[in-house]
Structures are given as C-alpha cells and as structure tokens.
Amino acid sequence: MNERLHYKFIHARKGYKEDGTALVQLRVTINRKARYFSTGISVTKEQWHPQYHFTKVGKKVEYNNQLRDMVAKLDEYEYHCRQNNLSLSLDAVTKILKNQNYGSFTAFCRSIVYDARLRSETHRQLSSFVNLMQSFAKIEQFNQINIETIREFDAWLFSKNYNVNTIRKKHALLRRFINKAIDAGHINENPYTRFKMPRAVEVKRKYLGWEHLQSIIEKDMPNHRLQVVKDMFLFSCFTGLAYSDVRKLAPTDFYIHNGTMFIITNRRKTEEESAIPLMPQAAAIVQKHNDQESDRLLPIPSNQRMNSYLKEIQALCNIPIELTTHVARHTFATTVTLENGVPIETVSRMLGHSDLSTTQIYARITRQKLADDMSRLTQKLTDKK
C-alpha cells in the first residue's frame, strides 16, 4: 500500500467571528485529495499555537485532549489499513471522525454548525444560537441536558425580554441539537418530550393594499437610484420572491412555456422550489434591467441599502406603513393573489412554502379576502332560493 495519510490542524480557515474566535479544523489528505473536518473548537489567534497546532492559553485542557484523540483515531486507522493491506479512504475517515467524542455539548453543536453544508442564513442562525447557549452557561455539558435545565433556559429567555415566538424558535433550535446528540449516542433521552412549549402568538404581517401599491407604481422617482429600488420592490410585489431570492436570480432561472415566462428557483430559506409565472408588471422589469453580461438578472442593492432607500420611497408616496423587502412578499401573498381569488394551494407553490399552514397565515390576515369569500357564499345561498 503506497497511499499516505496526511493531516494538519488549520485555524481560522473560514475567518474570524465577531467575538474574535475562529474554528479549528482538521485537514486530512489522501492521494492529494483533501477533506476538512470540524473539531468543534473555536479559539482566538492568541490562544492558538501555529507551530504545534494546539491551544496554548485560556482554554480547557480537554480541548487539546480532543485534538490528540482525533489524531490518535487517524493513526490507528492508518496502522489498521497497512497491517491488513487495505486502501485508505476519506469516506472511512469521515465515518471514524463522525464518532468523535466532542467533550461538551456546545462543542458538539459547533461541529454540526460548521460540518453541515448549510445556507448562509441558517449557518448564521445556528452559530448565533450556540453563542446564546454559552451565555446561558448551564447546558454546556451533555449531562446537563435535562428537563430542569430546559425549564431554567426557558425562564432565562423570558428574562431577556424575547417575545414568545422568538423563544419558541430558540427552543426548536435546542431541541434540534439535542436530537442530533441522541443520534450520535451522547444523550439517551430528549427532555423536550416532557416540556410544554409556550403558546405561539399570531403575528400580523404588514402588506400594502391595492391603493397604496398603485400609488408606488404611478409615482415618478426623482433619481435613478430610487427608480431601481422602486422597480426591485415592485418585482417582489408581483412575484412574491424574498430579497435573498431576487438577489441570487440568474438568467438561467427563467424559461418560457406556451408563451408565458416562468421563474423556477429554490428558495434560499427553505430550499423549496418556487414556480412563478411572471405577470406583465414583473416581466417588464426583467426586460428593463436584465444585463446579458452579468451573472445576476437584476441590479438589486444590498438589503441594508434597499430598506434604507425604501424609507425614502415611503415618504414620497405617503405610505402609512414602513416599506421593507418583507412587505413586498406579503403584498404579493395578500393583495395581488389571495384577494383576487388565486387558490391558496397555488399561492403556496409560488411562495415556495414547505407547509400549506404557513400560507394560511396570509389568508387569515386579509379582511378583504374574508369579506369576498362570505360575499360569494351569500350569493350562492341566495341563488338557491
């Protein structure tokens, strides 16, 4: 067997986080093919020894023991292959390191955050939540995961003045990590089976009525910058696409079927496919701004600038609610589609929702939809007389 297994610990390959720490990864190379594995350990530049590849100050001894254990597993694997004349395999290394004992629950959680091939929004959300868990400081070890600690965590979240829906999301993330730990054999039971989640509070989503939407359509913008933002906002109003989905649109996401232009794309948030036939208003914006030499279909600015410029448009058009990129998506779901009789199943598909119940939230918040439905029912009953 001529193959060789090489390994090296790499610090800050993905850059530093806001708290000044960076992940330590293990790079394993076989036959010039490399694969990176998370150690679940994040340290600062000063806490990492670049020569010996170990933490040197301010961190617990078990961190270095954990790194040594990973190396020991690789050495044992390579020795076993040589003794039995077996080929080395990165897939086999992956299985071996997946069974690595990460020492603490939070380290295990960080390994999930960095190992998984996640969308950027999900990565930030999970990483932020692990930081929150460490701030709580009572669920760092596997043996601390019990019903009493979950209840303390719940009380702690309420003391931080989070709203009920946010607290429910925090619990959902923790439960997700605990289930992963159960699958890996680190925990035997999920305490959430005995924990009653706080009741969700329905959030009233803001959207534009047709009168206010029309006022934006008809308003001439004083400069090119605001005109572009107005067009991007209206594009979302007539497609239902979120800001991140509009920003990533490419010319290849469009196709024409029986004379109708469609957008076929996967939502960044849910990876659910959105299939949207373009209304004339949206198609006109594509034709106006499409740059054939660009990888992006539309010239959408950063989300921060987009929302900032929308405030200027809000003032120019005397809109009573704050304009944001989310308002555009909600306007499509309510004013443009549901209130005009588009079936909720069709709206759900165009919005890329993974669950119809998510779309039903929009149906509940529009009074016009309720009034129209009851009007049609009344007319049907009248016709039967």
Sine and cosine of phi, psi and omega as CSV:
sin_phi,cos_phi,sin_psi,cos_psi,sin_omega,cos_omega
0.00,0.00,0.91,-0.42,-0.06,-1.00
-0.99,-0.11,-0.13,0.99,-0.03,-1.00
-0.93,0.36,0.52,-0.85,0.07,-1.00
-0.83,-0.55,0.59,-0.80,0.06,-1.00
-0.96,-0.27,0.84,-0.54,0.04,-1.00
-0.89,-0.45,0.57,-0.82,0.04,-1.00
-0.60,-0.80,0.43,-0.90,0.00,-1.00
-0.35,-0.94,0.66,-0.75,0.08,-1.00
-0.99,0.11,0.73,-0.68,-0.04,-1.00
-0.88,-0.48,0.76,-0.65,0.02,-1.00
-0.94,-0.33,0.69,-0.72,0.12,-0.99
0.91,0.42,0.51,0.86,0.05,-1.00
-0.88,0.47,-0.55,0.84,-0.01,-1.00
-0.98,-0.19,0.24,0.97,0.04,-1.00
1.00,0.03,0.03,-1.00,-0.07,-1.00
-0.99,-0.15,0.53,-0.85,0.06,-1.00
-1.00,0.04,0.08,-1.00,-0.06,-1.00
-0.88,0.47,-0.49,0.87,-0.01,-1.00
-0.99,0.11,0.10,1.00,0.05,-1.00
1.00,0.04,0.00,1.00,0.02,-1.00
-0.99,-0.15,0.29,-0.96,0.05,-1.00
-0.58,-0.81,0.46,-0.89,-0.07,-1.00
-0.95,0.31,0.60,-0.80,0.17,-0.99
-0.99,-0.13,0.83,-0.56,0.03,-1.00
-0.89,-0.45,0.41,-0.91,0.07,-1.00
-0.95,-0.32,0.87,-0.49,0.04,-1.00
-0.99,-0.13,0.84,-0.54,0.02,-1.00
-0.91,-0.40,0.77,-0.63,-0.04,-1.00
-0.84,-0.54,0.78,-0.63,0.09,-1.00
-0.74,-0.67,0.84,-0.54,0.00,-1.00
0.80,0.60,0.69,0.72,0.07,-1.00
0.94,0.35,0.14,0.99,0.11,-0.99
-0.96,-0.26,0.78,-0.62,-0.11,-0.99
-0.91,-0.40,0.47,-0.88,0.09,-1.00
-0.62,-0.79,0.64,-0.77,-0.04,-1.00
-0.97,-0.24,0.64,-0.76,0.01,-1.00
-0.79,-0.61,0.69,-0.72,0.03,-1.00
-0.97,0.24,0.64,-0.77,0.12,-0.99
-1.00,-0.03,-0.23,0.97,-0.08,-1.00
0.98,0.18,0.10,0.99,-0.06,-1.00
-0.94,-0.33,0.76,-0.65,0.08,-1.00
-0.83,-0.55,0.80,-0.60,-0.01,-1.00
-0.68,-0.73,0.26,-0.97,0.04,-1.00
-0.99,0.17,0.14,-0.99,0.02,-1.00
-0.89,0.46,-0.61,0.79,-0.02,-1.00
-0.95,0.31,-0.40,0.92,-0.05,-1.00
-1.00,-0.01,0.01,1.00,-0.03,-1.00
-0.91,-0.41,0.75,-0.66,0.00,-1.00
-1.00,-0.06,0.95,-0.30,-0.11,-0.99
-0.92,0.38,-0.37,0.93,-0.04,-1.00
-1.00,0.07,-0.73,0.68,-0.08,-1.00
-0.99,-0.14,-0.10,1.00,0.10,-0.99
0.86,0.51,0.72,0.69,0.10,-0.99
-0.65,-0.76,0.40,-0.92,0.10,-0.99
-0.94,0.34,0.60,-0.80,-0.12,-0.99
-0.85,-0.52,-0.41,0.91,0.00,-1.00
-0.60,-0.80,0.47,-0.88,0.25,-0.97
0.96,0.29,-0.06,1.00,-0.02,-1.00
-0.87,-0.50,0.30,-0.95,-0.10,-0.99
-0.94,0.34,0.44,-0.90,-0.01,-1.00
-0.88,0.48,-0.53,0.85,-0.07,-1.00
-0.91,0.42,-0.36,0.93,0.07,-1.00
-0.88,0.48,-0.77,0.63,0.01,-1.00
-0.91,0.42,-0.59,0.80,0.05,-1.00
-0.89,0.46,-0.61,0.79,0.01,-1.00
-0.90,0.43,-0.68,0.74,0.02,-1.00
-0.90,0.43,-0.65,0.76,0.03,-1.00
-0.90,0.44,-0.60,0.80,0.02,-1.00
-0.90,0.44,-0.62,0.78,0.01,-1.00
-0.91,0.42,-0.68,0.74,0.03,-1.00
-0.90,0.43,-0.66,0.75,0.00,-1.00
-0.88,0.48,-0.66,0.75,0.03,-1.00
-0.88,0.47,-0.64,0.76,0.02,-1.00
-0.92,0.38,-0.67,0.75,0.02,-1.00
-0.89,0.46,-0.67,0.74,0.01,-1.00
-0.90,0.44,-0.64,0.77,0.00,-1.00
-0.90,0.43,-0.72,0.69,-0.01,-1.00
-0.89,0.45,-0.66,0.75,0.02,-1.00
-0.89,0.46,-0.69,0.72,0.01,-1.00
-0.87,0.49,-0.68,0.74,0.00,-1.00
-0.91,0.41,-0.66,0.75,-0.02,-1.00
-0.93,0.37,-0.64,0.77,-0.01,-1.00
-0.92,0.39,-0.52,0.85,-0.07,-1.00
-0.95,-0.33,0.21,0.98,0.05,-1.00
0.81,0.59,0.71,0.70,0.00,-1.00
-0.97,-0.24,0.46,-0.89,0.03,-1.00
-0.98,0.20,0.62,-0.79,0.09,-1.00
-0.97,0.25,0.57,-0.82,-0.07,-1.00
-0.60,-0.80,0.74,-0.68,0.07,-1.00
-0.92,0.39,-0.51,0.86,0.05,-1.00
-0.91,0.41,-0.62,0.78,0.05,-1.00
-0.92,0.39,-0.63,0.78,0.05,-1.00
-0.88,0.47,-0.66,0.76,0.02,-1.00
-0.85,0.52,-0.71,0.70,0.01,-1.00
-0.89,0.45,-0.64,0.77,-0.01,-1.00
-0.91,0.42,-0.72,0.69,-0.06,-1.00
-0.97,0.23,-0.35,0.94,0.09,-1.00
-0.90,0.43,-0.45,0.89,0.01,-1.00
-1.00,0.00,0.17,0.99,0.00,-1.00
-0.88,0.48,0.69,-0.73,0.09,-1.00
-0.99,0.13,0.93,-0.36,-0.12,-0.99
-0.99,0.13,0.05,1.00,0.14,-0.99
0.99,0.14,-0.74,0.68,-0.02,-1.00
-0.67,-0.74,0.36,-0.93,-0.01,-1.00
-0.91,0.42,-0.67,0.74,-0.02,-1.00
-0.92,0.40,-0.60,0.80,0.05,-1.00
-0.91,0.42,-0.64,0.77,0.05,-1.00
-0.88,0.47,-0.67,0.74,0.01,-1.00
-0.89,0.46,-0.66,0.75,0.01,-1.00
-0.91,0.42,-0.54,0.84,0.03,-1.00
-0.90,0.43,-0.57,0.82,0.04,-1.00
-0.94,0.35,-0.68,0.74,-0.02,-1.00
-0.86,0.52,-0.70,0.72,-0.11,-0.99
-1.00,-0.03,-0.39,0.92,0.02,-1.00
-0.98,0.21,-0.61,0.79,-0.09,-1.00
-0.94,0.35,0.58,-0.81,0.07,-1.00
-1.00,0.06,1.00,0.07,-0.17,-0.99
-0.97,-0.23,0.41,-0.91,0.18,-0.98
-0.92,0.38,0.47,-0.88,-0.14,-0.99
-0.86,0.51,-0.63,0.78,-0.02,-1.00
-0.90,0.44,-0.68,0.74,0.00,-1.00
-0.92,0.40,-0.64,0.77,0.01,-1.00
-0.87,0.50,-0.72,0.69,0.00,-1.00
-0.91,0.42,-0.64,0.77,-0.02,-1.00
-0.90,0.44,-0.73,0.68,-0.03,-1.00
-0.93,0.37,-0.66,0.75,0.01,-1.00
-0.89,0.46,-0.67,0.75,0.03,-1.00
-0.90,0.44,-0.61,0.79,-0.02,-1.00
-0.93,0.36,-0.62,0.78,0.04,-1.00
-0.89,0.46,-0.62,0.79,0.08,-1.00
-0.88,0.48,-0.63,0.77,0.03,-1.00
-0.90,0.43,-0.67,0.74,0.03,-1.00
-0.86,0.51,-0.66,0.75,0.00,-1.00
-0.93,0.38,-0.50,0.86,0.08,-1.00
-0.92,0.40,-0.59,0.81,0.05,-1.00
-0.92,0.40,-0.60,0.80,0.19,-0.98
0.93,0.38,0.21,0.98,0.01,-1.00
-0.87,-0.49,0.09,1.00,0.06,-1.00
-0.75,-0.66,0.67,0.74,0.00,-1.00
-0.99,0.11,-0.49,0.87,-0.06,-1.00
-0.95,-0.30,0.44,-0.90,-0.01,-1.00
-0.87,0.50,-0.60,0.80,-0.06,-1.00
-0.97,0.25,-0.06,1.00,0.05,-1.00
-1.00,-0.03,-0.08,1.00,-0.04,-1.00
-0.99,0.11,0.99,-0.14,0.02,-1.00
-0.50,-0.86,0.12,-0.99,-0.09,-1.00
-0.90,0.44,-0.59,0.81,0.00,-1.00
-0.90,0.43,-0.66,0.75,0.00,-1.00
-0.93,0.38,-0.62,0.79,0.03,-1.00
-0.88,0.47,-0.64,0.76,0.03,-1.00
-0.92,0.39,-0.63,0.78,0.06,-1.00
-0.90,0.44,-0.65,0.76,0.02,-1.00
-0.88,0.47,-0.65,0.76,0.03,-1.00
-0.88,0.47,-0.72,0.69,0.01,-1.00
-0.90,0.44,-0.62,0.79,0.01,-1.00
-0.90,0.44,-0.66,0.75,0.02,-1.00
-0.89,0.46,-0.67,0.74,0.03,-1.00
-0.91,0.42,-0.58,0.82,0.02,-1.00
-0.92,0.38,-0.35,0.94,0.02,-1.00
-1.00,0.08,0.05,1.00,0.04,-1.00
0.91,0.41,0.46,0.89,0.17,-0.99
-0.94,0.33,0.51,-0.86,0.09,-1.00
-0.98,0.21,0.23,-0.97,-0.13,-0.99
-0.87,0.49,-0.67,0.74,-0.03,-1.00
-0.91,0.41,-0.60,0.80,0.06,-1.00
-0.91,0.42,-0.66,0.75,0.02,-1.00
-0.89,0.46,-0.65,0.76,0.06,-1.00
-0.87,0.50,-0.64,0.77,0.02,-1.00
-0.92,0.40,-0.62,0.79,0.04,-1.00
-0.90,0.44,-0.68,0.73,0.04,-1.00
-0.89,0.46,-0.64,0.77,-0.01,-1.00
-0.89,0.46,-0.63,0.78,0.03,-1.00
-0.92,0.39,-0.69,0.72,0.01,-1.00
-0.89,0.45,-0.69,0.72,0.03,-1.00
-0.87,0.50,-0.61,0.79,0.03,-1.00
-0.88,0.47,-0.72,0.70,0.02,-1.00
-0.91,0.42,-0.65,0.76,-0.01,-1.00
-0.89,0.46,-0.66,0.75,0.04,-1.00
-0.88,0.47,-0.61,0.79,0.06,-1.00
-0.90,0.44,-0.65,0.76,0.01,-1.00
-0.92,0.40,-0.58,0.81,0.07,-1.00
-0.90,0.43,-0.70,0.72,0.02,-1.00
-0.87,0.49,-0.55,0.83,-0.02,-1.00
-1.00,0.09,-0.06,1.00,0.05,-1.00
1.00,0.09,0.23,0.97,-0.01,-1.00
-1.00,0.06,-0.43,0.90,-0.03,-1.00
-0.74,-0.68,0.59,-0.81,-0.05,-1.00
-1.00,-0.03,-0.52,0.85,-0.13,-0.99
-0.63,-0.77,0.60,-0.80,0.06,-1.00
-1.00,-0.05,0.91,-0.41,-0.04,-1.00
-0.91,0.42,-0.24,0.97,0.00,-1.00
-0.93,0.37,-0.25,0.97,0.08,-1.00
-0.92,0.40,-0.30,0.95,0.00,-1.00
-0.90,-0.44,0.16,0.99,-0.04,-1.00
-0.94,-0.34,0.76,-0.64,0.01,-1.00
-1.00,-0.02,0.89,-0.46,-0.03,-1.00
-0.94,0.34,0.56,-0.83,0.08,-1.00
-0.89,0.46,0.59,-0.81,-0.05,-1.00
-0.93,0.38,0.71,-0.70,-0.01,-1.00
-0.94,0.34,0.53,-0.85,0.07,-1.00
-0.95,-0.32,0.80,-0.60,-0.02,-1.00
-0.93,0.37,0.78,-0.63,-0.01,-1.00
-0.99,-0.13,0.78,-0.62,0.02,-1.00
-0.99,0.15,0.92,-0.39,-0.03,-1.00
-0.98,0.19,0.68,-0.73,-0.02,-1.00
-1.00,0.06,0.64,-0.77,0.03,-1.00
-0.47,-0.88,0.27,-0.96,-0.01,-1.00
-1.00,-0.05,0.69,-0.72,0.19,-0.98
-0.96,0.27,0.19,-0.98,-0.09,-1.00
-0.89,0.45,-0.57,0.82,-0.02,-1.00
-0.88,0.47,-0.71,0.70,-0.01,-1.00
-0.95,0.30,-0.56,0.83,0.07,-1.00
-0.90,0.44,-0.66,0.75,0.01,-1.00
-0.91,0.41,-0.56,0.83,0.01,-1.00
-0.91,0.42,-0.55,0.83,0.06,-1.00
-0.95,0.33,-0.67,0.74,0.00,-1.00
-0.85,0.52,-0.68,0.74,-0.11,-0.99
-0.99,0.11,-0.25,0.97,-0.08,-1.00
-0.98,0.21,0.81,-0.59,0.10,-1.00
-0.98,0.18,0.77,-0.64,-0.01,-1.00
-1.00,0.09,0.56,-0.83,-0.09,-1.00
-0.97,0.25,-0.22,0.98,-0.01,-1.00
-0.45,-0.89,0.21,-0.98,-0.06,-1.00
-0.90,0.43,-0.62,0.79,-0.03,-1.00
-0.84,0.54,-0.77,0.64,-0.01,-1.00
-0.95,0.32,-0.49,0.87,0.03,-1.00
-0.91,0.41,-0.65,0.76,0.03,-1.00
-0.89,0.45,-0.71,0.70,0.00,-1.00
-0.90,0.43,-0.65,0.76,0.06,-1.00
-0.85,0.52,-0.71,0.70,-0.01,-1.00
-0.90,0.44,-0.65,0.76,0.00,-1.00
-0.92,0.39,-0.61,0.79,0.04,-1.00
-0.91,0.42,-0.72,0.69,0.00,-1.00
-0.91,0.41,-0.56,0.83,0.05,-1.00
-0.86,0.51,-0.67,0.74,0.05,-1.00
-0.93,0.37,-0.58,0.81,0.02,-1.00
-0.89,0.45,-0.48,0.88,-0.07,-1.00
-0.96,-0.30,0.09,1.00,0.10,-1.00
-0.80,-0.59,-0.41,0.91,-0.04,-1.00
0.99,0.17,0.10,1.00,-0.02,-1.00
-0.97,0.22,0.69,-0.73,0.08,-1.00
-0.95,0.32,0.26,-0.96,-0.04,-1.00
-0.81,0.59,-0.75,0.66,-0.07,-1.00
-0.89,0.46,-0.53,0.85,0.00,-1.00
-0.97,0.25,-0.59,0.81,0.07,-1.00
-0.92,0.40,-0.67,0.75,-0.07,-1.00
-0.89,0.45,-0.54,0.84,-0.06,-1.00
-1.00,-0.05,-0.01,1.00,-0.02,-1.00
-0.86,0.51,0.69,-0.73,0.05,-1.00
-0.83,-0.55,0.33,-0.94,0.02,-1.00
-0.82,0.57,-0.46,0.89,-0.02,-1.00
-0.96,0.29,-0.17,0.99,0.01,-1.00
-0.99,0.14,-0.02,1.00,-0.05,-1.00
-0.92,-0.38,0.61,-0.79,0.18,-0.98
-0.50,-0.87,0.32,-0.95,-0.05,-1.00
-0.93,-0.38,0.79,-0.61,0.01,-1.00
-0.79,-0.61,0.88,-0.47,-0.02,-1.00
0.79,0.62,0.67,0.75,0.07,-1.00
0.99,0.12,-0.05,1.00,0.01,-1.00
-0.96,-0.28,0.75,-0.66,0.04,-1.00
-0.99,0.12,0.75,-0.66,0.00,-1.00
-0.89,-0.46,0.50,-0.87,0.26,-0.97
-0.97,-0.26,0.80,-0.60,0.11,-0.99
-0.85,-0.53,0.94,-0.35,-0.05,-1.00
-0.49,-0.87,0.40,-0.92,0.08,-1.00
-1.00,-0.08,0.74,-0.67,0.04,-1.00
-0.91,0.40,0.69,-0.72,0.02,-1.00
-0.90,0.45,-0.58,0.82,-0.11,-0.99
-0.96,0.29,-0.65,0.76,-0.13,-0.99
-0.89,-0.46,-0.19,0.98,-0.10,-0.99
0.89,0.45,0.21,0.98,0.10,-0.99
-0.99,0.17,0.60,-0.80,-0.01,-1.00
-0.97,0.25,0.71,-0.70,0.14,-0.99
-0.95,-0.30,0.80,-0.60,0.07,-1.00
-0.88,-0.47,0.94,-0.33,-0.14,-0.99
-0.81,-0.59,0.91,-0.42,0.15,-0.99
-0.96,0.29,0.77,-0.63,-0.10,-1.00
-0.97,0.23,0.80,-0.60,0.13,-0.99
-0.95,0.30,0.36,-0.93,-0.03,-1.00
-0.81,0.59,-0.61,0.79,-0.01,-1.00
-0.88,0.47,-0.68,0.74,-0.01,-1.00
-0.96,0.29,-0.64,0.76,0.01,-1.00
-0.88,0.47,-0.61,0.79,0.01,-1.00
-0.90,0.43,-0.60,0.80,0.02,-1.00
-0.93,0.38,-0.63,0.78,0.05,-1.00
-0.88,0.47,-0.74,0.67,-0.01,-1.00
-0.90,0.44,-0.52,0.86,-0.03,-1.00
-0.96,0.29,-0.63,0.77,-0.16,-0.99
-0.94,-0.34,-0.17,0.99,-0.07,-1.00
-0.89,0.46,0.84,-0.54,0.04,-1.00
-0.96,-0.29,0.93,-0.36,-0.09,-1.00
-0.89,0.45,-0.37,0.93,-0.04,-1.00
-1.00,-0.02,-0.03,1.00,-0.04,-1.00
-0.98,-0.22,0.50,-0.87,0.08,-1.00
-0.96,0.29,-0.39,0.92,0.02,-1.00
-0.99,-0.13,0.58,-0.81,-0.03,-1.00
-0.97,0.25,-0.62,0.78,-0.12,-0.99
-0.79,-0.61,0.53,-0.85,-0.08,-1.00
-1.00,0.08,0.86,0.51,-0.10,-1.00
-0.99,0.15,0.74,-0.67,0.01,-1.00
-0.97,0.24,-0.02,-1.00,0.04,-1.00
-0.88,0.47,0.41,-0.91,-0.04,-1.00
-0.87,0.49,-0.63,0.78,0.00,-1.00
-0.89,0.45,-0.72,0.70,0.02,-1.00
-0.93,0.38,-0.63,0.77,0.01,-1.00
-0.84,0.55,-0.78,0.63,-0.02,-1.00
-0.92,0.38,-0.54,0.84,0.04,-1.00
-0.91,0.40,-0.70,0.72,0.00,-1.00
-0.94,0.34,-0.50,0.87,0.03,-1.00
-0.90,0.43,-0.49,0.87,0.07,-1.00
-0.90,0.44,-0.59,0.81,0.06,-1.00
-0.92,0.40,-0.66,0.75,0.01,-1.00
-0.92,0.40,-0.62,0.78,0.05,-1.00
-0.84,0.54,-0.71,0.71,0.00,-1.00
-0.93,0.38,-0.66,0.75,-0.02,-1.00
-0.90,0.44,-0.55,0.83,-0.09,-1.00
-0.98,-0.19,0.06,1.00,0.00,-1.00
0.82,0.58,0.74,0.68,0.02,-1.00
-1.00,0.10,0.77,-0.64,-0.10,-1.00
-0.98,0.22,-0.24,0.97,0.03,-1.00
-0.91,-0.42,0.40,-0.92,-0.01,-1.00
-0.93,0.36,0.80,-0.60,0.03,-1.00
-0.99,0.13,0.79,-0.61,0.10,-0.99
-0.66,-0.75,0.18,-0.98,0.04,-1.00
-0.90,0.43,-0.48,0.88,0.04,-1.00
-0.93,0.37,-0.60,0.80,0.01,-1.00
-0.86,0.50,-0.59,0.81,0.00,-1.00
-0.89,0.46,-0.71,0.70,0.01,-1.00
-0.90,0.44,-0.67,0.74,0.01,-1.00
-0.92,0.39,-0.56,0.83,0.03,-1.00
-0.90,0.43,-0.65,0.76,0.06,-1.00
-0.87,0.49,-0.69,0.73,-0.07,-1.00
-0.92,0.39,-0.54,0.84,-0.10,-1.00
-0.98,-0.22,-0.96,0.26,-0.13,-0.99
-0.89,0.45,-0.68,0.74,-0.11,-0.99
-0.99,0.16,-0.61,0.80,-0.12,-0.99
-0.94,-0.35,-0.92,0.39,-0.12,-0.99
-0.86,0.51,-0.69,0.72,-0.02,-1.00
-0.94,0.33,-0.20,0.98,0.05,-1.00
-0.96,-0.29,0.33,0.94,0.16,-0.99
0.99,0.11,0.19,0.98,0.06,-1.00
-0.94,0.33,0.78,-0.62,-0.03,-1.00
-0.84,0.54,0.59,-0.80,-0.09,-1.00
-0.90,0.44,-0.50,0.87,0.04,-1.00
-0.91,0.42,-0.62,0.79,0.04,-1.00
-0.93,0.38,-0.68,0.73,0.03,-1.00
-0.87,0.49,-0.67,0.74,-0.01,-1.00
-0.87,0.50,-0.67,0.74,0.01,-1.00
-0.91,0.41,-0.67,0.74,-0.01,-1.00
-0.93,0.38,-0.56,0.83,0.02,-1.00
-0.98,0.22,-0.24,0.97,-0.01,-1.00
0.96,0.27,0.45,0.89,0.01,-1.00
-0.96,0.28,0.64,-0.77,0.04,-1.00
-0.99,0.11,-0.24,0.97,-0.05,-1.00
-0.63,-0.78,0.76,-0.65,-0.02,-1.00
-0.88,0.48,-0.47,0.88,-0.01,-1.00
-0.88,0.47,-0.48,0.88,0.06,-1.00
-0.90,0.43,-0.67,0.74,0.01,-1.00
-0.93,0.37,-0.54,0.84,-0.03,-1.00
-0.90,0.44,-0.36,0.93,0.07,-1.00
-0.86,0.51,-0.66,0.75,0.00,-1.00
-0.92,0.40,-0.61,0.79,0.00,-1.00
-0.90,0.43,-0.49,0.87,-0.03,-1.00
-0.98,0.22,-0.45,0.89,-0.15,-0.99
-1.00,0.01,-0.20,0.98,-0.04,-1.00
-0.99,-0.14,0.93,-0.38,-0.01,-1.00
-0.91,0.41,-0.56,0.83,0.00,-1.00
-0.88,0.47,-0.64,0.77,0.03,-1.00
-0.88,0.47,-0.70,0.72,0.02,-1.00
-0.89,0.45,-0.69,0.73,-0.02,-1.00
-0.90,0.44,-0.68,0.74,-0.02,-1.00
-0.91,0.41,-0.66,0.75,0.01,-1.00
-0.88,0.47,-0.70,0.71,0.00,-1.00
-0.93,0.38,-0.56,0.83,0.03,-1.00
-0.90,0.43,-0.68,0.73,0.02,-1.00
-0.91,0.42,-0.65,0.76,0.03,-1.00
-0.89,0.47,-0.70,0.71,0.01,-1.00
-0.87,0.49,-0.66,0.75,0.00,-1.00
-0.91,0.42,-0.66,0.76,0.02,-1.00
-0.89,0.45,-0.68,0.73,0.00,-1.00
-0.92,0.40,-0.58,0.81,0.03,-1.00
-0.91,0.41,-0.66,0.76,-0.02,-1.00
-0.91,0.42,-0.42,0.91,-0.02,-1.00
-0.97,0.24,-0.29,0.96,-0.03,-1.00
-0.95,0.32,0.00,0.00,0.00,0.00
